[in-house]
């Protein structure tokens, strides 16, 4: 049995699918040979698509932000020599705005994506479903490093503190906890 790509489950118009392919392409090109960051963006966006199956949100905004959430990393590293979360939030929106303008994105979408990119490391920065989806999607990917070599009870505590949506909690437990574990 082959699993369906979660991006195929999100209902987008043909124009929106073409646009999202352009977003993916400009993100891939911007990161260039940084395959780790490209893979991270793709993984986060797949989790965004998964979460969109359970949470009512603007799918184009959420998926676009998934691809571009870490787009400020190269500029932060160039300017400051490191890419801490606050620097990503500072440097990401101008880059996201430029890339989205290059592919003729709607101004409302550009503003929404820039808002999400500009706060994606700040807990509870926005009270929107798109923010909660992006937060959990990024956490679902980043938890792999955080929970490595941890006991199940420790992983459950980390999951409880790290995820903000019920579907995100479920997904994290499915990914990172042994079958049926619960404190």
Secondary structure, 3 states (H helix, E strand, C coil): CCCCCHHHHCCCCHHHHHHHHHHHHHHHHHHCCCHHHHHHHHHHHHHHHHHHCCCCCCHHHHHHHHHHCCCCHHHHHHHHCCCCHHHHHHHHHHHHHHHHHHCCCCHHHHHHHHHHHCCCCCCCCCCCHHHHHHHHHHHHHHHHHHCCCCCHHHHHHHHHHHCCCHHHHHHHHHHHCCCCCCC
